[in-house]
Amino acid sequence: MGAFNDKVYEVVKQIPYGCVSTYGDIARAIGQPRKALFVGYAMKSSLEPGAVPCHRVVFKDGHFWAREEDGSPSAQRIMLEREGVPLLDDDHVDLAACHWTPGRAGVEGRPTDVDWAAEMGDWA
């Protein structure tokens, strides 16, 4: 796919079963902190279904795509629930309980290099 996507996939493959990471976490891990959107594009264009656990990557507030257009549960939701990822509501994971930060094995919670109140506004 390209060097950027290859780096993204290598980090995403490290996310442990039952945990999630954010698009921004992955972007920072590959040295491209302003490219979270491009991480999303890489997830969408993964050519290795099952080999790259794209379902474990969520937005910075824990949001994920919970429903398809027809109202059925999304594949992402089904896979996250199957792994036992705790949910806060219908479309947010509990980041405090299952957030994995690349390069910080055993450290739970959000990265400390971000001003979360400024980043998330009313969501923080």
VOPAGU-2260 file (C-alpha; in pm, 1 decimal, decimal comma):
REM VOPAGU-2260
SITE   aa  ch    i         X         Y         Z
SITE  MET   A    0       0,0       0,0       0,0
SITE  GLY   A    1     279,9     239,4      81,3
SITE  ALA   A    2     526,8     320,9     353,5
SITE  PHE   A    3     276,3     522,9     560,9
SITE  ASN   A    4      11,1     249,8     560,5
SITE  ASP   A    5     270,3     -19,3     629,5
SITE  LYS   A    6     385,9     169,1     941,4
SITE  VAL   A    7      25,3     213,8    1053,7
SITE  TYR   A    8     -52,0    -156,0    1009,7
SITE  GLU   A    9     257,1    -261,0    1205,2
SITE  VAL   A   10     144,0     -54,0    1505,5
SITE  VAL   A   11    -221,3    -160,9    1480,0
SITE  LYS   A   12    -116,8    -527,8    1475,3
SITE  GLN   A   13      34,5    -470,3    1822,4
SITE  ILE   A   14    -292,7    -361,3    1987,1
SITE  PRO   A   15    -371,9    -636,0    2238,6
SITE  TYR   A   16    -692,0    -839,3    2224,9
SITE  GLY   A   17    -962,5    -663,7    2427,8
SITE  CYS   A   18    -797,4    -321,9    2398,7
SITE  VAL   A   19    -835,3     -23,1    2168,9
SITE  SER   A   20    -616,4     261,7    2054,0
SITE  THR   A   21    -703,6     588,3    1883,4
SITE  TYR   A   22    -626,5     722,5    1538,3
SITE  GLY   A   23    -415,5     992,7    1704,5
SITE  ASP   A   24    -223,2     738,9    1913,1
SITE  ILE   A   25    -130,0     549,5    1598,7
SITE  ALA   A   26     -31,5     869,0    1415,5
SITE  ARG   A   27     195,3     974,6    1705,0
SITE  ALA   A   28     346,9     625,5    1725,3
SITE  ILE   A   29     466,1     643,0    1365,2
SITE  GLY   A   30     600,8     996,4    1405,6
SITE  GLN   A   31     317,0    1168,7    1216,6
SITE  PRO   A   32     112,2    1331,1    1498,4
SITE  ARG   A   33     -98,2    1546,3    1264,4
SITE  LYS   A   34    -202,3    1257,5    1039,5
SITE  ALA   A   35    -478,3    1088,6    1241,8
SITE  LEU   A   36    -718,3    1129,2     949,4
SITE  PHE   A   37    -475,8     945,4     723,6
SITE  VAL   A   38    -460,2     663,2     978,2
SITE  GLY   A   39    -836,3     635,8     927,8
SITE  TYR   A   40    -786,8     612,3     553,0
SITE  ALA   A   41    -529,4     337,9     608,9
SITE  MET   A   42    -777,2     144,0     824,7
SITE  LYS   A   43   -1042,0     170,7     555,1
SITE  SER   A   44    -805,5      56,4     281,8
SITE  SER   A   45    -649,1    -239,5     463,4
SITE  LEU   A   46    -609,4    -527,6     222,2
SITE  GLU   A   47    -546,2    -779,8     498,6
SITE  PRO   A   48    -886,6    -854,6     654,5
SITE  GLY   A   49    -832,2   -1033,5     981,4
SITE  ALA   A   50    -455,6    -976,2     979,3
SITE  VAL   A   51    -484,9    -608,1    1075,3
SITE  PRO   A   52    -728,9    -559,8    1366,6
SITE  CYS   A   53    -869,2    -232,1    1233,5
SITE  HIS   A   54   -1173,1    -265,9    1459,6
SITE  ARG   A   55    -950,1    -186,5    1759,3
SITE  VAL   A   56    -890,0     172,2    1641,1
SITE  VAL   A   57   -1142,2     431,7    1759,6
SITE  PHE   A   58   -1180,2     810,2    1778,1
SITE  LYS   A   59   -1013,1    1007,6    2059,0
SITE  ASP   A   60   -1337,6    1018,8    2257,5
SITE  GLY   A   61   -1390,2     642,0    2228,7
SITE  HIS   A   62   -1651,1     672,6    1952,5
SITE  PHE   A   63   -1682,5     390,3    1702,9
SITE  TRP   A   64   -1931,5     307,7    1427,8
SITE  ALA   A   65   -2197,4     118,1    1618,7
SITE  ARG   A   66   -2458,9      75,7    1344,5
SITE  GLU   A   67   -2478,3      19,6     973,5
SITE  GLU   A   68   -2711,3     230,4     759,6
SITE  ASP   A   69   -2983,9     -33,7     790,5
SITE  GLY   A   70   -2970,9     -13,8    1170,0
SITE  SER   A   71   -2795,3    -346,8    1221,6
SITE  PRO   A   72   -2490,2    -362,3    1450,7
SITE  SER   A   73   -2165,7    -274,8    1273,2
SITE  ALA   A   74   -1893,7    -532,0    1225,5
SITE  GLN   A   75   -1671,6    -313,3    1445,6
SITE  ARG   A   76   -1919,4    -323,9    1733,2
SITE  ILE   A   77   -1964,7    -700,0    1701,9
SITE  MET   A   78   -1587,5    -760,2    1706,0
SITE  LEU   A   79   -1529,1    -524,0    1999,2
SITE  GLU   A   80   -1806,8    -686,3    2200,9
SITE  ARG   A   81   -1673,1   -1032,7    2114,0
SITE  GLU   A   82   -1335,5    -930,1    2260,0
SITE  GLY   A   83   -1499,7    -801,8    2576,8
SITE  VAL   A   84   -1415,1    -435,3    2518,4
SITE  PRO   A   85   -1623,4    -239,9    2773,1
SITE  LEU   A   86   -1870,4      11,2    2630,2
SITE  LEU   A   87   -1989,6     334,9    2790,8
SITE  ASP   A   88   -2297,1     357,1    2569,4
SITE  ASP   A   89   -2416,7     241,5    2228,1
SITE  ASP   A   90   -2128,7     397,9    2035,7
SITE  HIS   A   91   -1839,1     466,9    2275,8
SITE  VAL   A   92   -1585,0     234,2    2432,4
SITE  ASP   A   93   -1466,8     292,6    2787,7
SITE  LEU   A   94   -1118,6     427,3    2713,0
SITE  ALA   A   95   -1029,6     440,2    3081,8
SITE  ALA   A   96   -1073,4      62,9    3098,5
SITE  CYS   A   97    -926,9     -59,0    2769,1
SITE  HIS   A   98    -706,1     210,3    2612,0
SITE  TRP   A   99    -369,0      88,9    2485,1
SITE  THR   A  100    -105,0     344,0    2393,5
SITE  PRO   A  101     165,8     230,4    2148,1
SITE  GLY   A  102     506,5     208,5    2308,7
SITE  ARG   A  103     367,7     227,6    2661,1
SITE  ALA   A  104     300,1    -134,7    2747,6
SITE  GLY   A  105     126,6    -176,1    3079,8
SITE  VAL   A  106      31,7     191,4    3101,3
SITE  GLU   A  107    -341,5     250,4    3098,8
SITE  GLY   A  108    -534,0     561,3    3011,6
SITE  ARG   A  109    -491,2     843,7    2766,7
SITE  PRO   A  110    -153,7     973,6    2646,1
SITE  THR   A  111     -21,4    1248,1    2868,5
SITE  ASP   A  112     124,0    1455,2    2581,9
SITE  VAL   A  113    -221,0    1591,6    2488,3
SITE  ASP   A  114    -425,4    1873,1    2642,0
SITE  TRP   A  115    -745,0    1665,9    2656,7
SITE  ALA   A  116    -971,0    1951,3    2769,1
SITE  ALA   A  117    -865,0    2158,3    2467,2
SITE  GLU   A  118    -877,1    1860,6    2229,2
SITE  MET   A  119   -1217,5    1730,1    2326,1
SITE  GLY   A  120   -1401,7    2037,8    2451,5
SITE  ASP   A  121   -1733,8    1930,8    2600,1
SITE  TRP   A  122   -1652,4    1560,2    2548,5
SITE  ALA   A  123   -1367,6    1556,4    2804,3
